[in-house]
Amino acid sequence: MTRSIIKYFLFILVLVSLPGLAMGQKTKKELESKKKKLQDDIEYLNKLLEKTTNSKQSSLGALMTVNQKINLQEQVIETYTKEIEILQVQIRASKDTIDSMEMRLGDLKKEYARMVVDAYKTEKGFNKLSFIFASKDFEQAALRMRYVQEYQEYRHKQALIIDSTSKEVGKKVARLQKKKDEKKQLLESVQNERTTLDAEKKDQQKIYDQLKGKEKQLKKELAEKQRASQKLDASIKKLVEDEIRKSNAGTKTKRNDTKKTELKLTPEAEKLSENFESNKGKLPWPVVEGVIFRPFGTYSPMPGITMTNSGVDIATTKGAIARAVFEGTVSVVTDDPESGKVIIIRHGQFLSVYRHLKEVFVKAGDKVQTKQTLGTIMYDEQNQMADLELQIWKGQNKVDPQDWLFKKE
């Protein structure tokens, strides 16, 4: 009976603990993977900043890179904090389990001790053979013999249960100590990361102080870049409008028919659109290695300066190549005084745009494959980095490329 209770007790503990522990283990692996990706990106930005740091003149690109490093560093600290929280929950659960098991083990030992004492008192003037042979018939003798055997087996099983429960408690205590040690290491890592973050914020302030004196010049340069970006946006919209007009040529549409503002696709192009859309979050990066340092939409690189980005800017190494994020047909290859060479590729109703190219290896009308090399990326001497801008359009609307690129974490 007692053994059945112990089995049931342990079964319930396992049943309650396993889902939470499994969930914790899964989340922990995800956090470790994310942390590894963040640390790799920080290390990559450190390499890109080496030349900038040695330069006598600070740049807005350097400030943006440091800003991104700080953002990543804060995410690393947040990841460590979540890992500690998971460990804390596991430690608390382990302690509760150990306390319950130790309480039950104490009860088992007390029960076994009483059994031994009672047996000793009983067996002191008790002869097993006399007890059996004193039976009035064979059936009673057999029953008495079975009773004596079962009593001995019961005591033996109780001893085994106590021994196995003691060993299990010991294992859980060892695992608990391991988790406590791991938590201690994580807390030390958080402290180290905070120290690094403080140093990076000092670098950020230093660059900001140097740039503050030429704010007017920066605003002028950025305004010119913004105008160039708006000009390119207008060109892309015109390209889409022209293609819509051509695709709808000879087709009668009602005055308020929305189809006249949509591109009429061939079955092949429709399939390509569906494939592109189904790969949201899985598209390959347009560079072999790189880190996004200018986000999509409106952002502020430094107080007093606001910019709007039609895509994302990816910092990469000097001499890096740009590659297609998906199969499609090259619609436009043009030269922009502010942006270098620009390539626009159509993927059904979607467009991918690649800016800041030094030279290109494709021409309008070429069919390209996923990851095909498109050209080399310009190296910005002022900011001392290669920077590719990627845009993704759905019809006449810009979308955030970061939502479409493969999540490395």
C-alpha positions as CSV (number, residue, x, y, z in Angstrom):
1,M,0.0,0.0,0.0
2,T,2.7,2.4,1.0
3,R,4.7,1.7,-2.1
4,S,1.7,2.5,-4.3
5,I,1.3,5.8,-2.5
6,I,4.9,6.6,-3.2
7,K,4.6,5.7,-6.9
8,Y,1.5,7.9,-7.2
9,F,3.2,10.8,-5.4
10,L,6.3,10.6,-7.7
11,F,4.1,10.3,-10.8
12,I,2.2,13.4,-9.9
13,L,5.4,15.3,-9.3
14,V,6.8,14.3,-12.7
15,L,3.5,15.0,-14.4
16,V,3.4,18.5,-13.0
17,S,7.1,19.3,-13.5
18,L,7.8,18.0,-17.0
19,P,5.7,20.4,-19.1
20,G,7.1,23.4,-17.3
21,L,10.7,22.1,-17.5
22,A,10.3,21.2,-21.2
23,M,8.9,24.6,-21.9
24,G,11.7,26.2,-19.9
25,Q,14.3,24.2,-21.8
26,K,12.8,25.1,-25.2
27,T,12.7,28.8,-24.3
28,K,16.2,28.7,-22.9
29,K,17.5,27.2,-26.2
30,E,15.7,30.0,-28.2
31,L,17.1,32.7,-25.9
32,E,20.7,31.2,-26.2
33,S,20.3,31.2,-30.0
34,K,19.0,34.8,-30.1
35,K,21.9,35.8,-27.7
36,K,24.4,34.2,-30.0
37,K,23.0,36.0,-33.0
38,L,23.1,39.4,-31.2
39,Q,26.6,38.8,-30.0
40,D,27.7,37.9,-33.6
41,D,26.1,41.1,-34.9
42,I,27.9,43.2,-32.2
43,E,31.2,41.6,-33.1
44,Y,30.6,42.4,-36.7
45,L,29.8,46.0,-36.0
46,N,33.0,46.2,-33.9
47,K,35.0,45.1,-37.0
48,L,33.2,47.8,-39.1
49,L,33.9,50.4,-36.4
50,E,37.7,49.7,-36.2
51,K,38.6,52.1,-39.1
52,T,36.0,54.7,-38.0
53,T,37.4,54.7,-34.5
54,N,40.9,55.3,-35.8
55,S,39.7,58.2,-38.0
56,K,40.2,61.7,-36.8
57,Q,36.8,62.7,-38.1
58,S,33.6,61.2,-36.6
59,S,30.7,60.5,-39.0
60,L,27.0,60.1,-38.8
61,G,27.5,56.5,-40.0
62,A,29.8,55.8,-37.1
63,L,27.1,57.3,-34.7
64,M,24.4,55.1,-36.3
65,T,26.6,52.0,-36.0
66,V,27.3,52.8,-32.3
67,N,23.6,53.4,-31.8
68,Q,22.9,50.0,-33.2
69,K,25.5,48.4,-31.1
70,I,23.9,49.9,-28.0
71,N,20.5,48.6,-29.1
72,L,21.9,45.1,-29.6
73,Q,23.8,45.3,-26.3
74,E,20.5,46.1,-24.5
75,Q,18.9,43.2,-26.2
76,V,21.7,40.9,-25.0
77,I,21.1,42.1,-21.4
78,E,17.4,41.6,-21.8
79,T,18.0,38.0,-23.1
80,Y,20.3,37.3,-20.1
81,T,17.6,38.6,-17.8
82,K,15.0,36.3,-19.3
83,E,17.3,33.4,-18.9
84,I,17.8,34.2,-15.2
85,E,14.0,34.5,-14.8
86,I,13.5,31.0,-16.3
87,L,16.3,29.6,-14.1
88,Q,14.7,31.2,-11.0
89,V,11.3,29.5,-11.8
90,Q,13.1,26.2,-12.3
91,I,15.1,26.6,-9.1
92,R,11.9,27.4,-7.1
93,A,10.1,24.4,-8.6
94,S,13.1,22.2,-7.9
95,K,13.2,23.4,-4.2
96,D,9.5,22.7,-3.8
97,T,9.9,19.2,-5.2
98,I,12.9,18.5,-3.0
99,D,11.1,19.8,0.1
100,S,8.1,17.6,-0.7
101,M,10.2,14.5,-1.3
102,E,12.3,15.1,1.8
103,M,9.1,15.4,3.9
104,R,7.8,12.2,2.4
105,L,11.1,10.5,2.9
106,G,11.1,11.5,6.6
107,D,7.6,10.0,6.9
108,L,8.8,6.8,5.3
109,K,11.8,6.5,7.6
110,K,9.7,7.1,10.7
111,E,7.2,4.4,9.5
112,Y,10.0,2.0,8.8
113,A,11.6,2.7,12.2
114,R,8.3,1.9,13.9
115,M,8.0,-1.3,11.9
116,V,11.4,-2.4,12.9
117,V,10.7,-1.7,16.6
118,D,7.4,-3.4,16.5
119,A,8.9,-6.4,14.7
120,Y,11.7,-6.6,17.3
121,K,9.2,-6.6,20.1
122,T,7.0,-9.2,18.4
123,E,9.9,-11.4,17.3
124,K,11.6,-11.3,20.7
125,G,9.4,-14.1,22.1
126,F,8.2,-15.3,18.7
127,N,9.2,-18.5,16.9
128,K,8.1,-18.5,13.3
129,L,8.1,-22.3,13.0
130,S,6.1,-22.7,16.2
131,F,3.7,-20.1,14.9
132,I,3.2,-22.1,11.6
133,F,3.1,-25.6,13.2
134,A,0.6,-24.4,15.9
135,S,-2.0,-24.1,13.1
136,K,-5.1,-26.2,13.6
137,D,-5.0,-27.4,9.9
138,F,-3.0,-27.3,6.7
139,E,-4.9,-24.4,5.2
140,Q,-4.2,-22.2,8.3
141,A,-0.6,-23.2,8.2
142,A,-0.3,-22.2,4.6
143,L,-1.9,-18.8,5.4
144,R,0.4,-18.2,8.3
145,M,3.4,-19.1,6.2
146,R,2.3,-16.6,3.4
147,Y,1.8,-13.9,6.0
148,V,5.3,-14.4,7.4
149,Q,6.8,-14.2,3.8
150,E,4.8,-11.2,2.8
151,Y,5.7,-9.3,6.0
152,Q,9.4,-9.9,5.3
153,E,9.0,-8.9,1.6
154,Y,7.2,-5.7,2.7
155,R,10.0,-4.7,5.0
156,H,12.5,-5.3,2.3
157,K,10.5,-3.3,-0.3
158,Q,10.2,-0.4,2.2
159,A,13.9,-0.4,2.6
160,L,14.4,-0.3,-1.2
161,I,11.9,2.6,-1.6
162,I,13.7,4.6,1.1
163,D,17.0,4.0,-0.6
164,S,15.8,4.9,-4.2
165,T,13.9,8.0,-2.9
166,S,17.1,9.1,-1.0
167,K,19.1,8.7,-4.2
168,E,16.5,10.6,-6.2
169,V,16.6,13.5,-3.7
170,G,20.4,13.5,-3.9
171,K,20.2,13.8,-7.7
172,K,17.7,16.6,-7.6
173,V,19.8,18.5,-5.0
174,A,22.8,18.2,-7.3
175,R,20.8,19.5,-10.3
176,L,19.5,22.3,-8.1
177,Q,23.1,23.3,-7.2
178,K,24.0,23.2,-10.9
179,K,21.2,25.6,-11.7
180,K,22.2,28.0,-8.9
181,D,25.8,28.0,-10.2
182,E,24.5,28.7,-13.7
183,K,22.4,31.6,-12.4
184,K,25.4,33.0,-10.6
185,Q,27.4,32.9,-13.9
186,L,24.5,34.6,-15.8
187,L,24.4,37.4,-13.2
188,E,28.1,37.9,-13.6
189,S,27.6,38.0,-17.4
190,V,24.9,40.6,-17.0
191,Q,27.3,42.8,-15.0
192,N,30.0,42.5,-17.6
193,E,27.5,43.4,-20.4
194,R,26.4,46.4,-18.4
195,T,30.0,47.5,-18.1
196,T,30.4,47.1,-21.9
197,L,27.2,49.0,-22.4
198,D,28.4,51.9,-20.3
199,A,31.6,52.1,-22.3
200,E,29.6,52.1,-25.6
201,K,27.4,54.9,-24.3
202,K,30.5,57.0,-23.6
203,D,31.7,56.4,-27.2
204,Q,28.2,57.4,-28.4
205,Q,28.4,60.7,-26.4
206,K,31.9,61.3,-27.7
207,I,30.8,61.0,-31.4
208,Y,27.7,63.0,-30.7
209,D,29.7,65.9,-29.2
210,Q,32.0,65.9,-32.2
211,L,29.0,65.9,-34.6
212,K,27.0,68.5,-32.7
213,G,29.3,71.3,-34.0
214,K,28.5,70.6,-37.6
215,E,24.7,70.0,-37.2
216,K,23.9,72.5,-40.0
217,Q,26.2,70.7,-42.5
218,L,24.8,67.3,-41.5
219,K,21.2,68.5,-42.0
220,K,22.0,69.9,-45.4
221,E,23.7,66.6,-46.5
222,L,20.8,64.5,-45.1
223,A,18.2,66.7,-46.8
224,E,20.0,66.1,-50.1
225,K,20.0,62.4,-49.5
226,Q,16.3,62.6,-48.5
227,R,15.5,64.3,-51.7
228,A,17.3,61.7,-53.7
229,S,15.4,59.0,-51.9
230,Q,12.1,60.7,-52.5
231,K,13.0,61.0,-56.2
232,L,13.8,57.3,-56.4
233,D,10.4,56.5,-54.7
234,A,8.6,58.7,-57.3
235,S,10.5,56.8,-60.1
236,I,9.4,53.4,-58.6
237,K,5.8,54.5,-58.3
238,K,5.9,55.8,-61.9
239,L,7.4,52.5,-63.0
240,V,4.6,50.6,-61.3
241,E,1.9,52.9,-62.7
242,D,3.4,52.5,-66.3
243,E,3.3,48.8,-65.9
244,I,-0.3,48.8,-64.6
245,R,-1.3,51.0,-67.5
246,K,0.4,48.7,-70.0
247,S,-1.1,45.6,-68.4
248,N,-4.6,47.1,-68.5
249,A,-4.3,48.5,-72.1
250,G,-7.4,47.4,-74.1
251,T,-9.2,46.3,-70.9
252,K,-12.4,48.2,-70.1
253,T,-12.7,49.2,-66.5
254,K,-15.4,51.0,-64.6
255,R,-14.7,54.5,-63.1
256,N,-14.2,53.2,-59.6
257,D,-12.9,49.8,-60.5
258,T,-9.9,49.1,-58.2
259,K,-8.4,46.7,-60.8
260,K,-7.3,49.7,-62.9
261,T,-4.8,50.4,-60.1
262,E,-3.6,46.8,-59.9
263,L,-1.0,45.1,-62.1
264,K,-2.6,42.5,-64.4
265,L,-0.3,39.5,-64.0
266,T,0.2,36.5,-66.2
267,P,-0.4,33.1,-64.6
268,E,3.4,32.7,-64.3
269,A,3.9,36.1,-62.6
270,E,0.9,35.4,-60.3
271,K,2.6,32.2,-59.2
272,L,5.9,34.1,-58.7
273,S,4.0,36.6,-56.5
274,E,2.5,33.8,-54.4
275,N,5.9,32.2,-54.0
276,F,7.5,35.5,-52.9
277,E,4.7,36.2,-50.4
278,S,4.9,32.7,-48.9
279,N,8.6,33.3,-48.2
280,K,8.0,36.2,-46.0
281,G,10.5,36.0,-43.1
282,K,12.6,33.5,-45.1
283,L,14.1,35.6,-47.9
284,P,17.9,35.4,-48.0
285,W,19.9,38.5,-47.1
286,P,21.1,40.6,-50.1
287,V,24.7,40.4,-48.6
288,V,26.7,37.4,-47.5
289,E,27.3,39.1,-44.1
290,G,26.0,42.3,-42.7
291,V,24.0,44.1,-40.0
292,I,21.0,46.4,-40.4
293,F,22.0,49.8,-38.9
294,R,19.4,52.1,-40.5
295,P,15.8,50.9,-39.9
296,F,12.7,51.2,-42.2
297,G,10.5,54.2,-41.6
298,T,11.1,57.3,-39.6
299,Y,14.0,57.3,-37.1
300,S,16.3,59.8,-35.4
301,P,20.1,59.2,-35.7
302,M,20.8,62.0,-33.2
303,P,18.7,64.6,-31.3
304,G,17.5,67.3,-33.6
305,I,17.8,65.2,-36.8
306,T,14.9,63.0,-38.2
307,M,15.1,60.8,-41.3
308,T,12.7,58.6,-43.2
309,N,14.0,55.5,-44.8
310,S,12.2,53.7,-47.6
311,G,14.0,50.5,-46.9
312,V,16.7,49.2,-44.6
313,D,20.5,50.0,-44.8
314,I,22.8,47.1,-44.2
315,A,26.4,47.7,-43.2
316,T,28.8,45.3,-44.7
317,T,32.5,45.0,-45.5
318,K,34.5,46.8,-48.2
319,G,34.3,45.0,-51.6
320,A,31.0,43.2,-50.6
321,I,28.6,42.0,-53.3
322,A,24.9,42.5,-53.5
323,R,22.7,39.5,-54.4
324,A,19.0,39.0,-55.4
325,V,16.7,38.1,-52.5
326,F,14.4,36.2,-54.9
327,E,14.1,35.1,-58.5
328,G,12.6,37.6,-60.9
329,T,13.2,39.9,-63.8
330,V,15.3,43.0,-63.8
331,S,13.0,46.0,-64.6
332,V,15.4,48.9,-64.2
333,V,19.1,49.5,-63.9
334,T,19.8,53.2,-63.4
335,D,22.5,55.6,-62.2
336,D,21.7,58.0,-59.3
337,P,24.2,60.7,-58.4
338,E,23.4,60.3,-54.7
339,S,22.8,56.6,-54.5
340,G,25.2,55.1,-57.0
341,K,23.8,52.5,-59.3
342,V,20.3,51.2,-58.6
343,I,18.7,47.9,-59.6
344,I,15.0,47.2,-59.5
345,I,13.8,43.5,-59.8
346,R,10.2,42.5,-60.3
347,H,8.8,39.4,-58.6
348,G,5.2,39.4,-59.9
349,Q,3.4,42.2,-58.0
350,F,6.5,42.6,-55.7
351,L,9.6,44.7,-56.4
352,S,13.0,44.5,-54.7
353,V,15.3,47.6,-54.9
354,Y,19.1,47.6,-54.4
355,R,20.8,51.0,-53.9
356,H,24.4,52.2,-53.3
357,L,26.0,49.9,-56.0
358,K,29.3,50.7,-57.5
359,E,29.0,48.4,-60.5
360,V,26.3,46.1,-61.7
361,F,26.5,42.7,-63.5
362,V,22.9,42.6,-64.9
363,K,20.8,44.6,-67.3
364,A,17.1,45.4,-67.8
365,G,15.2,42.3,-69.0
366,D,17.6,39.8,-67.4
367,K,16.0,37.0,-65.5
368,V,17.8,36.4,-62.2
369,Q,17.8,33.6,-59.6
370,T,17.7,33.8,-55.8
371,K,21.1,34.7,-54.4
372,Q,22.4,35.6,-57.9
373,T,25.2,38.3,-57.8
374,L,23.9,41.7,-58.9
375,G,26.9,43.9,-58.4
376,T,29.4,45.4,-56.0
377,I,28.5,47.7,-53.2
378,M,29.8,51.3,-52.9
379,Y,32.3,52.1,-50.2
380,D,31.5,55.3,-48.4
381,E,34.8,56.9,-47.6
382,Q,33.2,59.5,-45.3
383,N,31.5,56.9,-43.2
384,Q,34.1,54.3,-43.9
385,M,31.8,51.5,-44.6
386,A,30.0,49.7,-47.4
387,D,26.2,50.2,-47.1
388,L,23.5,48.5,-49.2
389,E,20.0,49.9,-49.0
390,L,17.3,47.2,-49.7
391,Q,13.7,48.2,-50.4
392,I,10.7,45.9,-51.0
393,W,7.5,47.2,-52.6
394,K,4.1,45.4,-52.9
395,G,2.5,47.2,-55.8
396,Q,2.8,50.9,-55.0
397,N,3.4,50.4,-51.3
398,K,6.7,50.2,-49.4
399,V,7.0,47.4,-46.8
400,D,9.6,46.8,-44.1
401,P,12.3,44.5,-45.6
402,Q,13.2,43.3,-42.1
403,D,9.9,41.5,-41.9
404,W,10.7,39.6,-45.1
405,L,14.4,38.7,-44.5
406,F,15.4,35.5,-42.9
407,K,15.5,35.8,-39.1
408,K,19.1,34.7,-38.2
409,E,18.1,34.2,-34.6
